[in-house]
Amino acid sequence: MEKQRIHFAHTSDGVSIAFCSLGQGMPLLYISGWMSHLELDAETPYGEAFVEGLSDGGRRRLIRFDMRGSGLSDRNVEDISVPARVRDIEAVVDHLGLDRVAIFAWSMNGPPAIIYAAEHPEKVSHLILYGTFAHQEHADREPLGRALVDLVRADWRIGSRAIVEFEHPEADKDVADWINRYQREAASAEVAAAMLEEALFGVDVREYLPKLTMPTLVLHRRDDQAFPAACGRELASLMPHAHFVPLPGNVHLPFLGDVDSIFDAVNDFLSSKDHHDEEHGPRMRVAPGLQIILFTDMEGSTSLTQRLGDAAAQEMVRTHNTIVRDGLRAHEGSEIKHTGDGIMAAFSSASGAIECAMAIQKACERDVEAHPDAPVRVRIGLNAGEPVAEGEDLFGTAVQMAARIAARAEAGQILVSDVVRQLAAGKGFLFSEEGDVALRGFDDPVRLYRVGWQV
């Protein structure tokens, strides 16, 4: 992972906010759950792995910052309320000059993100809320909450350890010690207690939820001990365009536990809209049943941006889009969504999907010959199955496997699953066996075949 560089933005009330930006592509603003510390994040494998996953391996521009009162931002501040933290978000977005940004917010900083998104809908393309809430009305938990706030104020060392029991009930000693040290170094006892007290007894942002017009993904682990999953269900039920995804486990902290389920949900969600090109190919009227799923993925888009600059790299993205969409039109494919570095499409015919993939690779080859200094090279993966249809999108195992197959391919290759090969049997295609391949997120190896198209 590239080395992070810390910068500072200034809020309207004069607070310095530390932030950093890693990766290229679609901007995603990550808002930590409680206190945070950018410097400590870079020192632990948990933090590095989570940053790598959220940035999709650097193909997404991940922006992180420390809220006021914590980390490398100004510590000596009197106002750390939810409205004040909204100003922190505003400062970072405005400083970077972002016209549109996706937001990932969790836990106690979900409410500031909700208010910001409601007040600036033109700036927020997607909103992801993990393990958070709109308000708290759990009378049976109030005595425990009051006791935790008092304990944090009285003895931050003991209070921090008590909080860990809710954040990660099954943490071993090494992990628990790391969380405890991180929390105590990231913020003072008073800041921690004030944020906890407000979250438990002083927040109600339900009035903002109907105003959230952007696509919203609500993620919540089913057995979360810090904030129950009922909080996530309530959030989703009160927002007009929210999709609720329950996740396995009881770990409140998103960077521990089953993090792959979070990455998969986020990647699927954020790839649902093309932020670069308003001219889409044929849209799919999604219906249930067997679909052939095709993913394209541009090779080295991050390094190309660094080498050629934003404008030239974006022109290459447009070239890719044109090539793929021309292929879809010619072979009766339907574009489902743009993924930033590629396109997901669906076909009713395996032979049509393979013919489209071959046409795309041949068009890319012609473009390489015409533009050797800025070649568009593409990986393509295909899988078949019965995905879950929702609106104009497709979800499920068949889609995830197609994406993993595309990621496995090399530039200029077309890789297909065995089921696609069998569906296209007798159609004259040339297949060469790649063998049984382990794909991330799948327990059993998958037999893949390479399609011969350079004939």
N, C-alpha and C positions, 0 to 999 in steps of 0.2 A: 504494500500500500504506500502511496506517495506520502512524503512528509507533510504534515499539516502546518500551515502558516496562520498565526493568530493575528486578527485585525480587530479594530474597535469601531463601533457605531455609537452615536450619542442620541439619547432619547429627548423628547420635548421638555422633560423636567431635569435635564442635565446629567443623567446617569450614563456612564460608559459601559457598553455591553460588548464583551469579547465574543468573537465568532470566527469560524473557519469554514472553508469551502473546499471540497474534494470531488474529483471526477468531472465529467463533461456530460452535456445533454440536458434532458428535462430537469429543471430545478425542483428539489424536494427539501423543504424546510423541516428539520427534525427538532421538536420541542421536547426537552427532557421532562421526566415525570415529577421530580421534586427538585432538589438541588442537583447541580452538575458541576463537573470540573474537566474542561477540555484537555488539560495537561495530563490528568490522571487517566482519562479515557485512553490516551495513546500508550499508556504503560502496561495495560492489561490485555491478555488475549481475548477476553470477553468483549471488551469495547472494540478492539480492532476487527474482530470477526463480525460484529453486528454492523459496524460502519460499512465493511466490505459488502455485506449482504444487502443492506438498504440501498447502497449506491449501485447495486447490480453489477458488482465487479468494476466500478468506475465508469459504467455506461450511463449513469445518472449523476447529476450534480447534487451532491448531498451537502446541505448547509446546516451547521450546528452552532449553537451559541449557549452561553451561560446566562441564565436569568439573573437579574439584579439580586445582590445579596449572596451570590454563590460563585464558586469557581474563580475565574480570572476577571470577572466583571466587578464593578464597584461593590464592595462588601458593606461599607458604612452608609447604608441608606435607611431612611425611616419608613418609607412606604413600599411595602412588598405585596400589597393587595392584588387581587385579580385585575382590577382596572389598571394598576400600575404595570403589571406584567404584560398587558395588552400593548402598552407603549413600547415595551422591549421588542415585541414582535414587529411593530410598526417601524422601529428604528432600523432593524436589520434589513427588512424588505426594502425600505426606502433607500438606505445607504447603498445597497447593491443595485438599485435601479431596476428591480424585477417587475415586469409588467404582469406576469402570471406565475404563480408558484403553487405547487402541491404542498400540503402540510400533513405531517405525521406528528400527532401530539398524544401524550398518554398521562394517566393518573392525575395528579393535582394540577397539571398544566393543561388539561383538556378544557376546562372552563375559559381560560384566557384565549385559547385558540378558537373556541366556539364564538366568543364575542368578536374577535378580529374578523373571522370569516363572515359573520353576519353583517358587520359594519363595512367590510370591503369585499363584497361578493365578486366584483369585477377583477380582483387580483388573485383570487383563490380558484384554481382549476379543479382540484380534488381535495377532499378532506378525509383524513384517516384518523380515527379515534380509537385508541387501544386502552383497555383497562381503566376507563374513566367514567364520568358521571355528570349529570346536570345539577343534582342536589342530593342531600342526604336526609332521609326521614326514617331512620332505624332507631326507634326509641330504646330497643333492647340493647343496642350497642353503645348508647350514649355514655353510661358510666365508665365503660372501658375506654372510650375515646377521651373522656375528660382525664382519666388517670394517665393515659399515654402522654397527653399534652403536658401535664404537670411533671411527669417523670423526665421528659425530654428537657424541660426548663431547669429542673433541679439537678440532673446529672446526665449530661449528653452521652457519656460513655455507656451507661447502663440503658438509657432510653433508646439509643441507637440499636443496641443489641436486641431490645424488646421489639423494635420495629421490624428487624430482620425476620423474626418469627412469623410475621404476617406476610412479608414480601416473598420469602422463600422458606416455607415450613420444613422442607426436607434437605436444606443445605448442609453439606458436610462442614467440618470445622474450618478448613482452608477457605472455602467460598464465603462462609459466614463472617470470618475475620476480615476478608477483603471488602465485603459490602460495608461492614461496620467502619473500617478505616476510611473508606471512600466517603461515606456520609459525613463523618466527623471532620474530615479535611475539606470537604466541599462547602460547608456552611457552618455558622455558629449555632449554638443551642437555641438562641432567641429566634433566629431566622427560621430554623427548622420547626420550632414550636408554633410560631406565628402562622406559617403556611399550613401546618397540620390542623391547627385550631380553626382557621378559616375554611379549609376544605371540609371538615367534619360538621361545622356548625354555622358557617356564614356564607355559603355559596348557593345560589339558585339562578341558573341561567336558562331555565325552561322557556322564558319568553323569547329567547333568541332562536330557538330550534326551528320554528316554522319559517324563519327567514333564510335558512341555509338552502340556497337554490342549487348549489353545486353538487355533483355526485359525491356521496359520502359512504365510506366503509367503516363499520363499527366492529371492532375485534374485541373479544373478551374470553379469557380462559374460564372454562366452566366452573372450576372450583377455586377461583381467586379468593384468597382469604383477606386481602386488604380492602377491596371494593367488590362486592358480590356481582355475579353475572347479571343479576336483575337490573343493575344500574345500566349496563350496556343495552339490554333489551328495551328499557324505557327510552333511552336516547334514540334508538333506531325507530321506535314507534312514533316519536314526536317530530321526526324530520321527514320532509316530503320525498327526498331522493336517497334515502339511506338503505344500505344493505347490511344485515347483521350476520356475522360469521362467528359461531362459537368455536373455540379452540380447546384442545385437550390440555389438561394439567392444572396445577394449583399455584404456579409461580407467577407472582405479580410482575416482576421485572421482565421486560420483553427480551432482553439480551441473554437470558438464562432459560433453561428448559427447552421445549421444542421450538427452536427459533425458525426452523425450516418452514413450518406451517405459516408463520408470519410472513416470511419472505415470499412464499408462493402466493399468498393472498394479496400482498401488496403489489407484486409484479403483475399479477393478472388484472388487478384493479387499475393500476396506473397506465397500463397499455391499452385502455379502453378508448382513448381519444388521440387523434393525431394533432399535436400542438404546432406542427411545423408547416402543414400544407392543408389548406382548406378545401382543395379539390380532391374528393375521395373517389375511389372506384365504385363499382356497383355494390350497393349495400345488401346485406342478406336479410331476407325475411326468415328469421330463425324458426325452424320447426324441429320437433323431436325426430329421432330416428338415426340411422347410420349416416355419418358424415366422414369425409376424408379431410383431415386437418393439415394445412400446410403452413409452415413458418419459414420466413426468410430472415437472415441476420447478416448485416454488413460486417465485413472483416475489418478489425482495427479502427473503428470509428473514433475512439478516444485519441489514439496516436495520430490519426489523420487531422483531427481538429488542432492538436498541438503543433503539427508540422505545417499545415496549410493555413490555419486561421479559421475563425468561425464562419466567415462568409463563404470561403471556398468549400469548406467541409459541408456546409448547409446545401450548397449547390449539388454536391455529390448525393446527399440525402434525397433531394428532389429528382435527380436522375434515377436513383434506385426506385423511388415511388412510381415514376413514369413507366419504367421497364416492367415492374411487377403488375401495375394496374393494366397496362396494355395486354400482358399475358392473361390476366384474369378475364378481361373482356373477350379475348379470342377463344378462351377455353371454358367459358361458362362457370367461372369461379366467382365467389362472393367474398369481398373484403369484410372481415369482422372488425379488425381494429389495427391501428398502427402502434408499434412497440417502441418507438424512438429510433431504434437501429434496424427495424424490419417491419414486416407486415404479417399478420395472421389472416388466413383465408380458409374457406370451406368449399368443398365440392361434393356433389352427389355421386360422382363417378371416380373410381381409382385411376382409370386410364386417362381421364380428363385432367386430374390433378398432376399425374406424372408428365403428361404432355406439356402442361403449363410450366412445370418446374424446368423441363428441358428447354422450353422457349425462353424462359428467364435467363438461364445460364448461357445460352447462345447469344442473347442480346447483351449480356454483361461482357462476354468475350469480345464482341464487336466494339463495345465501348472501351475496353482495355486497349485494343489496337488503336482506337482513335485518340485516346487520352492516356498515354502511358504514364504521365506524371501524376495523374489523379485517377487511378483505376477504381471502378466500382466492382468489388469482388464480394460474392454472396455465398453464404452457406444455406442449404435448404434441407428441411426435415419434414417427413410426412408420417402420419399415423392415422389409423381408422378406428372408429368406435361410435358409441352413442353418448355424446356429451349432453350435459344439462343445458337446456336452452332457457335463457332469461332475457326478455326484451330483445335487443339486437346483438346479444353476446352469447358466447358458449363457454361453459366451465366444465371442470371435472377431470378425471384421470386421463381420458383420451387426449384432451388438450394439453395437459401438463407433460405427457409423454412426448407429444409432437414437438413441444418446445425444447425438451431435453435432447431429443434426437437432432434437432437443428443445431443445438449448441455443441453436439458431439462431432458434427461434420466439419470438414476443412473447407477453406475457400474454394469455390468451383465444384464442390461435391453436392450430390443429391443422395441423402440417406433415407431409407424407408424401413418401416417395421415389417416383420414377416407377414402380418395380416394384409398390409397394402400389396405386397408382392403376390400373395395368393389371390387377392381380388382382381389383380391385373394379369393373371396367368393367361397365356395364349394370345396376348395382344401384341406380341413382337418386341417387347422391351428386353434389354440386356441387363441382367442382375448379376452382381458378384457378391458373394457372401463375405460379410465383415466379421462374422462370429457372434457369440453371445457377449453382450456388453452390459456392464453395470451402469445404470443411470441414477443420478442423485434423486433420492426420495422414493425409489422403487426397490422393494426387497429382493425380487428375483431378476436375474439377468434377462436382457431383451435381445432377441436375434435381429440383427440389422443387415440390410443389403444396400449396396451402392448401385445406383442406376447409371449405366453407360450412356452418355449423351454426346460425346465428342466423336461422332461418326459422320 
